[in-house]
Amino acid sequence: MGKLDGKIALITGGSYGIGFATAQRFITEGAEHVFITGRGQQALDEALKKIDIILFEVLLLLLTKLRFCEAVTCNGMIRFGNVCCGNEGYYTSLHTCCNGVIKLGNACCGNEGYYTSLHTCCSGVVKLGNACCGNEGYYKSLHTCCNGVIKLGNACCGNEGYYTSLYTCCNSVTKLGNACCGSQGYYTLLFVCCNGNIKLGSHC
């Protein structure tokens, strides 16, 4: 039986030197889990190769930001993380707390977690997209919501969607152009509207 039987160890700077020697000693003393942190992937990989005792789990964490070393006290217990969810700690960069349970994501939709960069919450259900149209999700960069129906485009003309970079809406009908002349569309770069008639040029 070792002095550290059943213990969990976190050793910063454990990929070389005194930190690495400490990690090896903790393993031989019976630590159940040894966490080695460092800032260089190559050094961590080399440390893994040098550890010749495989009966114990060694988890190498590549640290790119100092916050991954943070610990927090949750109801009197020290936990890894920067905030608490009940008695457990978690990192807000990876997880969120939904009704007292840690979930992957940065926001909650009911009891589920999700990442707002990929999903949205529509009527209590996680959907792909960054906006809701009724109960469905969609990405505003590609679609729009016209009277509760998802359509291609970034604007609505009646019940239809259209892209304002190519079309305009004249009397509730989609037309080519960026302006209307009566019920017809036209591009102001090339044409002008004179008394309800489209003419080439910039002046009537």
C-alpha positions as CSV (number, residue, x, y, z in Angstrom):
1,M,0.0,0.0,0.0
2,G,1.3,3.4,-0.9
3,K,1.1,6.7,0.9
4,L,-1.2,8.1,-1.8
5,D,-3.5,5.2,-2.4
6,G,-6.8,6.3,-3.9
7,K,-5.7,10.0,-4.1
8,I,-6.0,12.3,-7.1
9,A,-3.1,14.5,-8.0
10,L,-2.8,17.6,-10.2
11,I,0.8,18.6,-11.0
12,T,1.4,21.8,-12.9
13,G,4.5,22.0,-15.0
14,G,4.7,18.2,-14.8
15,S,6.1,17.5,-18.3
16,Y,9.8,17.9,-17.2
17,G,12.2,18.5,-14.4
18,I,11.0,18.5,-10.8
19,G,7.3,18.4,-11.8
20,F,7.8,15.3,-13.9
21,A,9.8,13.6,-11.1
22,T,7.0,14.5,-8.7
23,A,4.4,12.9,-11.0
24,Q,6.5,9.7,-11.2
25,R,6.8,9.6,-7.4
26,F,3.0,10.1,-7.0
27,I,2.3,7.2,-9.3
28,T,4.7,4.9,-7.4
29,E,3.1,6.0,-4.1
30,G,-0.3,4.7,-5.3
31,A,-2.1,7.8,-6.6
32,E,-5.3,6.7,-8.4
33,H,-5.2,9.5,-11.0
34,V,-2.3,11.7,-11.9
35,F,-3.0,14.8,-14.0
36,I,0.0,16.4,-15.6
37,T,-0.4,19.9,-17.1
38,G,2.0,21.9,-19.3
39,R,2.1,24.4,-22.1
40,G,3.8,22.4,-24.8
41,Q,2.3,19.4,-26.6
42,Q,5.6,18.0,-27.5
43,A,6.9,18.0,-23.9
44,L,3.7,16.4,-22.7
45,D,4.0,13.7,-25.4
46,E,7.6,13.0,-24.3
47,A,6.5,12.8,-20.7
48,L,3.9,10.2,-21.5
49,K,6.5,8.0,-23.3
50,K,8.8,8.2,-20.2
51,I,6.2,7.0,-17.7
52,D,6.7,3.3,-17.7
53,I,4.1,2.4,-15.1
54,I,0.8,1.7,-17.0
55,L,-1.3,0.4,-14.1
56,F,-2.4,4.0,-13.3
57,E,-4.3,6.4,-15.4
58,V,-2.3,9.4,-16.5
59,L,-4.2,12.2,-18.2
60,L,-2.2,14.8,-20.0
61,L,-3.8,18.2,-20.3
62,L,-2.4,20.7,-22.9
63,L,-2.9,24.1,-21.3
64,T,-3.3,27.0,-23.6
65,K,-5.0,29.3,-21.0
66,L,-4.4,29.7,-17.3
67,R,-8.1,29.3,-16.5
68,F,-7.8,25.5,-17.0
69,C,-5.8,25.4,-13.7
70,E,-8.6,27.1,-11.7
71,A,-10.3,25.4,-8.9
72,V,-13.4,26.4,-7.0
73,T,-14.9,25.6,-3.6
74,C,-18.5,24.1,-4.0
75,N,-20.3,23.7,-0.7
76,G,-17.0,23.2,1.2
77,M,-15.4,20.9,-1.4
78,I,-12.6,21.8,-3.8
79,R,-13.5,21.1,-7.4
80,F,-11.9,21.7,-10.8
81,G,-13.6,24.6,-12.6
82,N,-14.3,28.3,-12.3
83,V,-17.9,28.1,-11.1
84,C,-20.1,25.7,-9.2
85,C,-23.2,23.7,-10.2
86,G,-24.5,22.3,-7.0
87,N,-21.6,20.4,-5.4
88,E,-19.6,20.1,-8.6
89,G,-17.3,22.5,-10.4
90,Y,-17.1,23.2,-14.1
91,Y,-15.4,25.4,-16.7
92,T,-17.8,27.9,-18.3
93,S,-15.7,27.7,-21.5
94,L,-17.0,24.1,-22.0
95,H,-20.0,23.5,-19.9
96,T,-23.1,25.1,-18.4
97,C,-25.4,24.3,-15.5
98,C,-29.0,23.4,-16.3
99,N,-31.3,22.9,-13.4
100,G,-28.4,21.7,-11.2
101,V,-26.8,19.4,-13.7
102,I,-23.7,20.1,-15.7
103,K,-24.2,19.9,-19.4
104,L,-22.0,20.5,-22.5
105,G,-22.7,24.0,-23.9
106,N,-22.8,27.6,-23.0
107,A,-26.6,28.0,-22.6
108,C,-29.6,25.9,-21.4
109,C,-32.7,24.9,-23.2
110,G,-34.9,23.3,-20.5
111,N,-32.7,20.6,-19.0
112,E,-30.4,20.4,-22.0
113,G,-27.2,22.3,-22.7
114,Y,-26.2,23.7,-26.1
115,Y,-23.7,25.9,-27.8
116,T,-25.2,29.1,-29.1
117,S,-22.7,29.2,-32.0
118,L,-24.4,26.2,-33.5
119,H,-27.8,25.8,-32.0
120,T,-30.8,27.7,-30.7
121,C,-33.7,26.9,-28.3
122,C,-37.1,26.9,-29.9
123,S,-40.1,26.2,-27.7
124,G,-37.9,24.3,-25.2
125,V,-36.2,22.1,-27.8
126,V,-32.6,22.4,-29.1
127,K,-32.5,23.1,-32.9
128,L,-29.8,23.8,-35.4
129,G,-29.6,27.5,-36.2
130,N,-29.3,30.9,-34.5
131,A,-33.0,31.9,-34.7
132,C,-36.4,30.4,-34.4
133,C,-39.3,30.3,-36.8
134,G,-42.2,28.8,-34.9
135,N,-40.8,25.5,-33.5
136,E,-38.0,25.2,-36.0
137,G,-34.5,26.7,-36.0
138,Y,-32.7,28.3,-38.9
139,Y,-29.5,30.3,-39.7
140,K,-30.2,34.0,-40.4
141,S,-27.3,34.1,-42.9
142,L,-29.2,31.8,-45.2
143,H,-32.8,32.0,-44.4
144,T,-35.6,34.2,-43.1
145,C,-39.0,33.5,-41.4
146,C,-42.0,34.6,-43.4
147,N,-45.4,34.2,-41.7
148,G,-44.1,31.3,-39.6
149,V,-42.4,29.4,-42.5
150,I,-38.6,29.2,-43.2
151,K,-37.7,30.6,-46.6
152,L,-34.4,31.2,-48.5
153,G,-33.4,34.8,-48.3
154,N,-32.8,37.6,-45.8
155,A,-36.2,39.4,-46.2
156,C,-39.8,38.7,-46.8
157,C,-42.1,39.7,-49.7
158,G,-45.5,38.5,-48.7
159,N,-45.1,34.8,-47.9
160,E,-41.9,34.5,-50.0
161,G,-38.3,35.1,-49.0
162,Y,-35.7,36.9,-51.1
163,Y,-32.1,38.2,-51.0
164,T,-32.0,42.0,-50.9
165,S,-28.6,41.9,-52.7
166,L,-30.4,40.7,-55.9
167,Y,-34.1,41.5,-55.5
168,T,-36.7,43.9,-54.2
169,C,-40.3,43.7,-53.2
170,C,-42.8,45.6,-55.4
171,N,-46.5,45.4,-54.4
172,S,-45.8,42.1,-52.5
173,V,-44.1,40.5,-55.5
174,T,-40.4,39.7,-55.7
175,K,-38.7,41.5,-58.6
176,L,-35.1,41.7,-59.8
177,G,-33.5,45.0,-58.7
178,N,-32.9,47.2,-55.7
179,A,-35.8,49.6,-56.2
180,C,-39.4,49.7,-57.5
181,C,-40.9,51.6,-60.3
182,G,-44.6,51.0,-60.0
183,S,-44.9,47.2,-59.9
184,Q,-41.5,46.7,-61.6
185,G,-38.1,46.3,-60.1
186,Y,-34.9,47.9,-61.4
187,Y,-31.3,48.5,-60.5
188,T,-30.6,52.2,-59.6
189,L,-27.0,51.8,-60.8
190,L,-28.2,51.4,-64.4
191,F,-31.7,52.7,-64.6
192,V,-34.0,55.5,-63.4
193,C,-37.8,55.6,-62.9
194,C,-39.4,58.4,-64.9
195,N,-43.2,58.8,-64.4
196,G,-43.7,55.1,-63.8
197,N,-41.4,54.0,-66.6
198,I,-37.9,52.5,-66.3
199,K,-35.3,54.3,-68.4
200,L,-31.6,53.7,-69.0
201,G,-29.5,56.4,-67.2
202,S,-29.4,58.3,-64.0
203,H,-31.7,61.3,-64.9
204,C,-35.2,61.6,-66.4
